[in-house]
Amino acid sequence: MNKDEVAKLQSYLQKLFDNQSFDVRLRPNQKDSVEVYLKDEYIGLIYKDEDDDDISYDFQMAILDFDLE
């Protein structure tokens, strides 16, 4: 991914969740995904999918059982 895509994804998440604390960052040595942070806490990855001439972005977030308590 490039810096323009990162900026668009970050803006989208901030608007969608009405929260300016989302931060999307490029990953070193990885071109197909970016890291997502909420404030300073890492919360997941966004992967770029370019199948069938369509581009989509898949957000993957793990929720640990002790976080639910």
Protein Blocks (a to p, Z undefined) as FASTA:
>chain_A
ZZklmmmmmmmmmmmnopakbccdddehiakbccddehjacfbdcdddfehhiacddddd
dddfklmZZ
